Amino acid sequence: MSRIKEKFNELKLRKEKALVSYIMVGYPNDNATLSSVKGIVKGGADIIELGFPFSDPIADGPIIQKASTGSLNNKTKIEKFFKLVKKIRKQTNIPLILMTYTNILYKQGYQQFIKRAKNAGIDGLILPDMSIEESKNYLNAAKSQKMDTIFLVSPNTKKDRLNKIANASSGFLYMVAVFGTTGVQTKIHQYTIDALKSTKRSVGQKIPVGVGFGISTERDVKKYASIGADAIIVGSANIKIMENTPSSKLEKKICSFTKKLKNQTK
């Protein structure tokens, strides 16, 4: 059983929802990455999503795009990324998810890349631009390494397609909360609430459903937890803290923020 599945089983027994915290590795620098991870773990997050930078991050809004550019400027290559993941894995057993784009894996070869990711300590993959119709080789490589594959659905994904994507997913199914890209939003839309409830009905107990994009406050987390999300994903808000906090205070600041969010999942 994967670390991600174990985590959801553990949370179910405690009647809690998962808090998934995203950061961009290498931004604003490597030390900030490690300090943020320590703070996130101490704050009680259940899963960490580690972004690997890409030159054309189509699913990401301006905050994460800026972080991706900054990480690339800091020369965050895949070798450095895996070294940082290994350091993180030595410090914690928390499930780690790699979020990047398909071309990064395709360039190295799915099998080779996923094997390296698994050996470094990654438990699951999120590739926002991976089409379900073109995922056969990716899925076969991931299955051979017992790597979870987390696919995305949107509020307007039709039921037949949603079920097809859910069947290809493992770990959890990622429902995008808004039409558009990631970012700090100010409102929870009714169409998102309706879509989440509909998605939960469609997948039943088959797989947990996580919600991400535009979630940044305690109120957001509480609302999504109360209407049935199994996981709530927070990203851009973490990046903003990392951008605006001196390195000496970063671990404490992100720990405090994470703790407040996690309290809303209980």
C-alpha positions as CSV (number, residue, x, y, z in Angstrom):
1,M,0.0,0.0,0.0
2,S,1.3,3.4,-0.9
3,R,2.1,6.1,1.6
4,I,-0.7,8.2,0.1
5,K,-3.3,5.5,0.5
6,E,-2.1,4.7,4.0
7,K,-2.5,8.4,4.9
8,F,-6.1,8.6,3.7
9,N,-6.9,5.4,5.6
10,E,-5.4,6.9,8.7
11,L,-7.3,10.1,8.3
12,K,-10.6,8.3,7.7
13,L,-10.2,6.5,11.1
14,R,-9.6,9.9,12.7
15,K,-12.5,11.5,10.8
16,E,-10.2,14.1,9.3
17,K,-9.6,15.5,5.8
18,A,-6.2,15.7,4.3
19,L,-4.3,19.0,4.0
20,V,-2.0,19.0,1.0
21,S,0.6,21.8,1.0
22,Y,2.3,22.8,-2.3
23,I,5.6,24.6,-2.7
24,M,7.9,25.2,-5.7
25,V,11.2,23.5,-5.1
26,G,14.2,25.8,-5.4
27,Y,12.2,29.0,-4.9
28,P,13.2,31.5,-3.6
29,N,16.2,29.2,-2.9
30,D,17.1,25.7,-1.8
31,N,17.3,26.6,1.9
32,A,13.8,28.2,1.8
33,T,12.6,24.9,0.3
34,L,13.9,22.9,3.2
35,S,12.8,25.4,5.8
36,S,9.3,25.5,4.4
37,V,9.1,21.7,4.3
38,K,10.1,21.6,8.0
39,G,7.4,24.2,8.8
40,I,4.8,22.4,6.8
41,V,5.5,19.1,8.5
42,K,5.5,20.7,12.0
43,G,2.3,22.5,11.2
44,G,0.6,19.1,10.6
45,A,0.1,18.9,6.9
46,D,-0.7,15.4,5.7
47,I,0.9,15.4,2.2
48,I,3.4,17.7,0.5
49,E,3.2,18.5,-3.2
50,L,6.6,19.5,-4.6
51,G,6.6,21.5,-7.7
52,F,9.4,21.0,-10.3
53,P,9.7,24.1,-12.5
54,F,8.7,24.1,-16.2
55,S,9.2,26.8,-18.8
56,D,5.5,26.8,-19.8
57,P,3.4,26.0,-16.7
58,I,0.0,26.3,-18.4
59,A,-2.1,25.2,-15.3
60,D,-0.4,27.8,-13.0
61,G,-1.4,31.3,-12.3
62,P,1.0,34.3,-11.9
63,I,2.2,33.5,-8.4
64,I,3.3,29.9,-9.2
65,Q,4.5,31.0,-12.7
66,K,6.8,33.5,-11.0
67,A,8.0,30.9,-8.6
68,S,8.7,28.5,-11.5
69,T,10.7,31.1,-13.4
70,G,12.6,31.9,-10.2
71,S,13.4,28.3,-9.6
72,L,14.6,27.9,-13.2
73,N,16.8,31.0,-12.8
74,N,18.3,29.3,-9.7
75,K,19.2,26.4,-11.9
76,T,16.9,23.9,-10.4
77,K,17.6,20.8,-12.6
78,I,16.1,17.4,-12.0
79,E,19.4,16.2,-10.4
80,K,19.2,19.0,-7.8
81,F,15.5,18.4,-7.3
82,F,16.0,14.7,-6.5
83,K,18.8,15.6,-4.1
84,L,16.5,17.9,-2.2
85,V,13.8,15.2,-2.2
86,K,16.2,12.7,-0.7
87,K,17.1,15.3,2.1
88,I,13.4,15.8,2.8
89,R,12.7,12.0,2.8
90,K,15.5,11.5,5.5
91,Q,13.6,14.0,7.7
92,T,10.0,12.8,7.4
93,N,7.9,9.9,6.2
94,I,5.1,12.3,5.0
95,P,3.8,11.4,1.5
96,L,5.5,13.4,-1.2
97,I,3.9,14.2,-4.6
98,L,5.8,15.6,-7.6
99,M,3.9,18.1,-9.6
100,T,5.4,19.0,-13.0
101,Y,4.6,18.7,-16.7
102,T,4.6,15.7,-19.1
103,N,7.5,16.8,-21.3
104,I,9.9,16.6,-18.3
105,L,9.1,12.9,-18.0
106,Y,8.8,12.2,-21.7
107,K,12.3,13.7,-22.4
108,Q,14.0,11.2,-20.0
109,G,11.6,8.3,-20.6
110,Y,8.7,7.6,-18.4
111,Q,10.2,4.4,-16.9
112,Q,13.6,5.9,-16.2
113,F,12.2,9.1,-14.7
114,I,9.6,7.4,-12.5
115,K,12.1,4.9,-11.2
116,R,14.4,7.8,-10.2
117,A,11.5,9.7,-8.6
118,K,10.5,6.6,-6.6
119,N,14.1,6.0,-5.4
120,A,14.3,9.6,-4.3
121,G,11.2,9.2,-2.1
122,I,8.3,10.5,-4.3
123,D,5.0,8.7,-3.8
124,G,2.8,10.2,-6.5
125,L,2.8,12.3,-9.6
126,I,0.6,15.2,-10.8
127,L,0.9,16.1,-14.5
128,P,-1.7,18.7,-15.3
129,D,-1.2,18.4,-19.1
130,M,-1.2,14.5,-19.3
131,S,-4.2,13.6,-21.5
132,I,-6.0,10.4,-20.4
133,E,-6.1,9.4,-24.0
134,E,-2.3,9.5,-24.3
135,S,-1.4,8.1,-20.8
136,K,-1.0,4.4,-21.5
137,N,2.8,4.3,-21.5
138,Y,2.9,6.7,-18.5
139,L,0.5,4.6,-16.5
140,N,2.3,1.4,-17.3
141,A,5.6,2.9,-16.1
142,A,4.0,4.3,-13.0
143,K,2.3,0.9,-12.2
144,S,5.6,-0.9,-12.5
145,Q,7.1,1.4,-9.9
146,K,4.0,1.4,-7.6
147,M,3.8,5.2,-8.2
148,D,0.4,6.9,-7.6
149,T,-0.9,8.8,-10.7
150,I,-3.1,11.7,-9.7
151,F,-5.2,13.1,-12.6
152,L,-7.1,16.3,-12.7
153,V,-10.8,16.9,-13.5
154,S,-12.7,20.2,-13.7
155,P,-16.1,21.3,-12.7
156,N,-17.4,20.8,-16.2
157,T,-15.9,17.3,-16.8
158,K,-18.7,15.0,-18.1
159,K,-19.6,12.0,-16.0
160,D,-18.3,9.4,-18.5
161,R,-15.0,11.1,-18.9
162,L,-14.8,11.7,-15.1
163,N,-15.2,8.0,-14.4
164,K,-12.6,7.1,-17.0
165,I,-10.1,9.6,-15.4
166,A,-11.0,8.3,-11.9
167,N,-10.3,4.7,-13.0
168,A,-6.8,5.8,-14.2
169,S,-6.1,7.7,-11.0
170,S,-4.6,6.4,-7.8
171,G,-3.8,8.2,-4.5
172,F,-6.6,10.6,-5.1
173,L,-8.5,12.4,-7.8
174,Y,-7.7,16.1,-8.1
175,M,-10.7,18.4,-8.8
176,V,-9.8,21.8,-10.0
177,A,-12.0,24.3,-8.0
178,V,-12.1,27.1,-10.6
179,F,-12.1,27.6,-14.3
180,G,-8.7,28.9,-15.1
181,T,-5.3,28.7,-13.4
182,T,-4.0,28.4,-9.9
183,G,-4.0,31.5,-7.6
184,V,-5.3,33.1,-4.5
185,Q,-9.1,33.5,-5.1
186,T,-11.6,35.4,-3.0
187,K,-14.7,33.4,-3.5
188,I,-15.9,29.8,-3.4
189,H,-18.2,29.4,-6.4
190,Q,-21.5,27.5,-6.3
191,Y,-20.5,25.6,-9.5
192,T,-17.5,24.2,-7.6
193,I,-19.6,23.1,-4.7
194,D,-22.1,21.4,-7.0
195,A,-19.3,19.8,-9.0
196,L,-17.6,18.5,-5.9
197,K,-20.8,16.9,-4.6
198,S,-21.4,15.4,-8.1
199,T,-17.9,14.1,-8.4
200,K,-18.1,12.4,-4.9
201,R,-21.4,10.8,-5.9
202,S,-19.8,9.5,-9.2
203,V,-16.7,8.0,-7.7
204,G,-18.2,6.8,-4.4
205,Q,-15.7,5.0,-2.2
206,K,-13.5,4.2,-5.2
207,I,-11.0,7.0,-4.6
208,P,-10.6,10.1,-2.4
209,V,-11.3,13.4,-4.1
210,G,-9.1,16.4,-3.4
211,V,-9.9,20.0,-4.3
212,G,-7.3,22.6,-5.3
213,F,-6.7,26.0,-7.1
214,G,-7.7,29.2,-5.4
215,I,-7.7,27.9,-1.8
216,S,-5.9,30.1,0.6
217,T,-7.8,30.7,3.8
218,E,-9.0,28.8,6.9
219,R,-12.5,29.6,5.7
220,D,-11.9,28.0,2.3
221,V,-10.5,24.8,3.9
222,K,-13.4,24.5,6.4
223,K,-16.0,25.0,3.7
224,Y,-14.5,22.4,1.3
225,A,-14.0,19.9,4.2
226,S,-17.6,20.4,5.3
227,I,-19.1,19.7,1.8
228,G,-17.2,16.4,1.3
229,A,-13.7,17.0,-0.1
230,D,-11.3,14.3,1.2
231,A,-8.3,16.6,0.6
232,I,-7.8,20.3,0.4
233,I,-4.8,21.5,-1.6
234,V,-3.2,24.9,-0.8
235,G,-0.4,26.3,-3.0
236,S,-0.1,29.9,-4.0
237,A,-0.7,31.1,-0.4
238,N,2.4,29.2,0.7
239,I,4.4,30.7,-2.1
240,K,3.4,34.2,-1.0
241,I,4.6,33.5,2.5
242,M,7.9,32.2,1.1
243,E,8.4,35.3,-1.0
244,N,7.6,37.7,1.8
245,T,9.2,36.2,4.9
246,P,12.9,36.5,5.9
247,S,14.7,33.1,5.9
248,S,15.2,33.2,9.7
249,K,11.5,33.4,10.3
250,L,10.2,31.2,7.4
251,E,9.9,27.9,9.1
252,K,8.0,29.4,12.0
253,K,5.7,31.5,9.8
254,I,4.7,28.6,7.4
255,C,4.3,26.3,10.4
256,S,1.8,28.7,12.0
257,F,-0.1,29.1,8.7
258,T,-0.2,25.3,8.1
259,K,-1.4,24.6,11.6
260,K,-4.4,27.1,11.2
261,L,-5.4,25.4,8.0
262,K,-5.0,21.9,9.3
263,N,-7.2,22.7,12.3
264,Q,-10.1,23.2,9.8
265,T,-9.9,19.7,8.5
266,K,-10.7,18.0,11.8
